[in-house]
Amino acid sequence: MLLAIDAGNTNVVFALFDMEGGRKLKARWRIATDPRRTGDEYAVWLMQLLEIRGVPREAVTQIIVSTVVPRALHNIEVLATNYFFVEPLVVGRPPVDFGIDIDVDQPSSLGADRAVNAIAAHTKYPGDLIVVDFGTATTLDVIDFNGAYKGGIIAPGINLSLDALVGNTAMLPRIAIRAPESASVIGRNTEDQMLIGVFWGYVAMMEGLISRMRAEIGRPAKVIATGGLAVLFDEATDIFDAVDGELTLDGLAILAERAAAK
């Protein structure tokens, strides 16, 4: 089995794939990102979850890691080598070859998660693509019909925007992100006004940016949404052609499969 680990700014996601006869996602777990968390701490937590699933540690024969938090990588590598006795594949290091053209000014600056998303999207969906990932930051990435990464946009994530709003004002309350109950965009109280501003403001931003990107691409482009809040926003707009919550994990499995074939 393959253990795919995606270490993001907010959460580290662990996914277990059965690679026999295809890439079958068997389980997925997440834990808050903390660069100080040791390999031993990861192991105590993860071994219990594997035991609950009835999966012996010996069943994990391959591990691949993608991270945008460099300080977290060492402890994840310790987890792999000390507890699974596997030398992990690390996205961005040989022999994990992206296998796509990164057609931007500074290819080395592209985050591993965005490259992995591009690989998965091109593998799963034909044609020109715009991938929207709702994470700590919201990213919009363009992949052409040949699979080349052409560039994109980085915007503050919705929770990051809300934290900034609440943290820099004296009287605004903390609210949870959800769809407003009313279709009206004229709020009648402070919490409704905040929710409308954050939620519908974000929808308008997505629709506006994607419209501009499609016009610049000049060809029909499918929009693929991923990340934790993709489903929530999909209910409020028809701008997305597909919502794929497993896109990054599938990309890691694809890269691990290619590395094994080599």
Secondary structure per residue as TSV (DSSP state, phi and psi in degrees):
chain	resnum	aa	ss	phi	psi
A	1	M	-	360.0	154.9
A	2	L	E	-104.3	133.0
A	3	L	E	-105.1	112.8
A	4	A	E	-101.1	130.6
A	5	I	E	-124.1	120.6
A	6	D	E	-115.5	104.4
A	7	A	E	-95.6	103.7
A	8	G	-	-98.8	-178.1
A	9	N	S	-69.3	-28.0
A	10	T	S	-104.9	-44.6
A	11	N	E	-132.7	153.8
A	12	V	E	-106.2	123.8
A	13	V	E	-106.0	129.8
A	14	F	E	-110.9	128.6
A	15	A	E	-130.5	137.4
A	16	L	E	-106.9	122.4
A	17	F	E	-115.3	136.9
A	18	D	E	-91.2	114.1
A	19	M	-	-94.4	1.4
A	20	E	T	-76.6	117.1
A	21	G	T	71.8	26.5
A	22	G	S	130.3	175.5
A	23	R	-	-100.0	97.1
A	24	K	E	-106.9	117.5
A	25	L	E	-76.0	118.0
A	26	K	E	-100.0	-30.5
A	27	A	E	-162.0	155.0
A	28	R	E	-146.7	135.3
A	29	W	E	-136.2	155.0
A	30	R	E	-137.0	151.4
A	31	I	E	-141.6	148.3
A	32	A	E	-61.2	138.0
A	33	T	-	-69.2	126.4
A	34	D	-	-147.2	105.0
A	35	P	T	-57.8	-18.5
A	36	R	T	-83.1	-12.3
A	37	R	-	-65.8	126.2
A	38	T	-	-83.4	165.3
A	39	G	H	-60.1	-35.1
A	40	D	H	-65.0	-40.3
A	41	E	H	-66.0	-42.9
A	42	Y	H	-57.1	-43.0
A	43	A	H	-64.1	-45.5
A	44	V	H	-57.1	-44.1
A	45	W	H	-68.9	-48.0
A	46	L	H	-72.5	-38.6
A	47	M	H	-62.1	-35.6
A	48	Q	H	-65.3	-40.7
A	49	L	H	-67.7	-39.0
A	50	L	H	-63.4	-40.8
A	51	E	H	-62.9	-41.1
A	52	I	H	-59.4	-36.5
A	53	R	H	-81.5	-6.4
A	54	G	T	74.5	27.9
A	55	V	-	-108.1	114.8
A	56	P	-	-71.4	150.1
A	57	R	G	-60.2	-28.7
A	58	E	G	-66.0	-17.8
A	59	A	G	-71.2	-22.4
A	60	V	-	-83.7	109.7
A	61	T	-	-111.8	-7.6
A	62	Q	E	-146.4	139.6
A	63	I	E	-133.4	134.9
A	64	I	E	-129.0	139.8
A	65	V	E	-127.4	133.4
A	66	S	E	-123.9	133.1
A	67	T	E	-144.4	143.9
A	68	V	S	-109.8	10.8
A	69	V	-	-122.6	87.2
A	70	P	H	-53.5	-34.6
A	71	R	H	-67.1	-19.8
A	72	A	H	-84.0	-17.0
A	73	L	H	-64.6	-44.2
A	74	H	H	-56.6	-46.2
A	75	N	H	-69.1	-30.1
A	76	I	H	-70.1	-37.9
A	77	E	H	-63.8	-37.9
A	78	V	H	-61.7	-42.9
A	79	L	H	-55.8	-47.3
A	80	A	H	-64.9	-47.0
A	81	T	H	-79.0	-37.2
A	82	N	H	-85.2	-26.1
A	83	Y	H	-114.8	-25.3
A	84	F	S	-111.8	-7.9
A	85	F	-	55.3	41.4
A	86	V	-	-126.4	134.4
A	87	E	-	-81.8	114.2
A	88	P	-	-74.8	146.6
A	89	L	E	-79.7	137.6
A	90	V	E	-120.6	123.0
A	91	V	T	-61.6	128.7
A	92	G	T	101.0	-9.0
A	93	R	S	-116.7	145.4
A	94	P	T	-57.7	144.2
A	95	P	T	-94.0	20.4
A	96	V	-	-83.6	95.8
A	97	D	-	-94.7	127.0
A	98	F	-	-59.9	-39.0
A	99	G	-	72.7	17.0
A	100	I	S	-131.3	157.2
A	101	D	-	-82.8	121.9
A	102	I	B	-98.7	93.0
A	103	D	-	-94.0	70.8
A	104	V	S	-137.3	172.3
A	105	D	S	-63.6	-39.1
A	106	Q	-	-128.8	81.7
A	107	P	G	-55.2	-34.4
A	108	S	G	-69.3	-15.6
A	109	S	G	-85.9	-7.4
A	110	L	S	-69.7	127.2
A	111	G	-	-61.0	143.3
A	112	A	H	-58.6	-37.7
A	113	D	H	-64.2	-37.2
A	114	R	H	-72.5	-37.8
A	115	A	H	-64.3	-42.0
A	116	V	H	-63.8	-42.1
A	117	N	H	-59.8	-42.0
A	118	A	H	-62.5	-42.8
A	119	I	H	-62.7	-47.3
A	120	A	H	-64.6	-43.6
A	121	A	H	-62.5	-44.8
A	122	H	H	-65.8	-33.9
A	123	T	H	-69.6	-36.5
A	124	K	H	-94.3	-24.9
A	125	Y	S	-131.1	134.4
A	126	P	-	-82.3	160.8
A	127	G	S	85.1	-171.0
A	128	D	E	-72.3	142.4
A	129	L	E	-135.3	148.9
A	130	I	E	-121.6	120.1
A	131	V	E	-104.4	121.9
A	132	V	E	-107.9	119.3
A	133	D	E	-115.1	114.2
A	134	F	E	-87.9	91.4
A	135	G	S	-121.8	-152.4
A	136	T	S	-57.1	-44.2
A	137	A	E	-105.3	152.5
A	138	T	E	-98.6	123.6
A	139	T	E	-116.4	145.1
A	140	L	E	-124.4	120.8
A	141	D	E	-123.6	140.4
A	142	V	E	-105.4	126.6
A	143	I	E	-123.5	124.8
A	144	D	-	-82.0	176.9
A	145	F	T	-66.0	-16.8
A	146	N	T	-88.2	-4.7
A	147	G	S	93.0	5.4
A	148	A	-	-78.6	138.2
A	149	Y	E	-82.6	122.0
A	150	K	E	-106.7	-7.5
A	151	G	E	129.3	-174.1
A	152	G	E	179.2	-155.3
A	153	I	E	-137.4	142.4
A	154	I	E	-119.9	125.6
A	155	A	E	-129.1	155.9
A	156	P	E	-59.6	138.5
A	157	G	-	-66.0	158.1
A	158	I	H	-64.1	-39.4
A	159	N	H	-68.8	-34.6
A	160	L	H	-64.3	-42.3
A	161	S	H	-63.3	-42.3
A	162	L	H	-66.7	-40.5
A	163	D	H	-60.6	-40.8
A	164	A	H	-65.6	-39.9
A	165	L	H	-63.8	-48.2
A	166	V	H	-71.7	-39.6
A	167	G	H	-71.0	-20.1
A	168	N	T	-111.6	15.9
A	169	T	-	-129.0	151.5
A	170	A	S	-84.0	-30.2
A	171	M	S	-122.4	-2.5
A	172	L	-	-78.3	132.8
A	173	P	-	-80.9	161.2
A	174	R	-	-81.2	131.5
A	175	I	-	-125.6	159.1
A	176	A	-	-90.3	145.2
A	177	I	-	-76.2	124.0
A	178	R	-	-159.4	168.4
A	179	A	-	-73.2	134.4
A	180	P	-	-59.4	145.0
A	181	E	S	-71.1	-31.1
A	182	S	S	-102.3	149.9
A	183	A	S	-77.4	-11.9
A	184	S	-	-68.5	142.0
A	185	V	S	-105.4	17.3
A	186	I	S	-113.1	101.2
A	187	G	-	-74.1	146.5
A	188	R	S	-103.1	-5.2
A	189	N	S	-149.1	171.1
A	190	T	H	-61.7	-46.0
A	191	E	H	-64.3	-42.5
A	192	D	H	-62.7	-40.0
A	193	Q	H	-64.3	-39.9
A	194	M	H	-64.9	-44.8
A	195	L	H	-63.6	-43.0
A	196	I	H	-61.4	-45.9
A	197	G	H	-61.2	-44.2
A	198	V	H	-74.4	-49.7
A	199	F	H	-70.9	-59.0
A	200	W	H	-71.0	-28.5
A	201	G	H	-62.7	-39.2
A	202	Y	H	-69.6	-41.8
A	203	V	H	-59.3	-45.2
A	204	A	H	-63.4	-38.9
A	205	M	H	-62.9	-45.6
A	206	M	H	-60.6	-48.9
A	207	E	H	-62.1	-42.0
A	208	G	H	-67.3	-45.6
A	209	L	H	-66.6	-42.5
A	210	I	H	-66.2	-39.1
A	211	S	H	-59.7	-43.6
A	212	R	H	-67.5	-39.1
A	213	M	H	-65.7	-43.7
A	214	R	H	-60.6	-40.9
A	215	A	H	-63.6	-38.3
A	216	E	H	-73.4	-35.5
A	217	I	H	-63.4	-41.3
A	218	G	-	81.5	3.7
A	219	R	S	-135.1	159.0
A	220	P	-	-58.2	133.1
A	221	A	E	-132.0	127.1
A	222	K	E	-75.5	146.7
A	223	V	E	-112.0	120.2
A	224	I	E	-111.0	123.1
A	225	A	E	-104.3	140.1
A	226	T	E	-143.4	173.7
A	227	G	E	100.1	164.8
A	228	G	T	-60.1	-33.5
A	229	L	T	-98.6	6.8
A	230	A	H	-61.0	-42.7
A	231	V	H	-63.9	-40.5
A	232	L	H	-60.2	-46.8
A	233	F	H	-75.9	-26.5
A	234	D	H	-61.9	-29.0
A	235	E	T	-73.7	-13.7
A	236	A	T	-109.0	-4.6
A	237	T	-	-151.3	156.0
A	238	D	S	-104.6	20.2
A	239	I	-	-74.9	-22.2
A	240	F	-	-91.9	135.0
A	241	D	S	-86.3	-26.3
A	242	A	E	-156.0	148.2
A	243	V	E	-114.3	121.5
A	244	D	-	-128.8	94.5
A	245	G	T	-71.3	-14.0
A	246	E	T	-105.2	14.5
A	247	L	H	-58.2	-50.2
A	248	T	H	-64.4	-42.6
A	249	L	H	-65.2	-41.0
A	250	D	H	-61.5	-40.0
A	251	G	H	-61.0	-40.9
A	252	L	H	-64.2	-41.4
A	253	A	H	-64.5	-38.8
A	254	I	H	-62.4	-44.9
A	255	L	H	-64.6	-41.0
A	256	A	H	-64.8	-38.9
A	257	E	H	-62.6	-44.3
A	258	R	H	-65.2	-41.2
A	259	A	H	-64.7	-38.8
A	260	A	H	-66.0	-35.2
A	261	A	H	-67.4	-27.1
A	262	K	-	-72.4	360.0
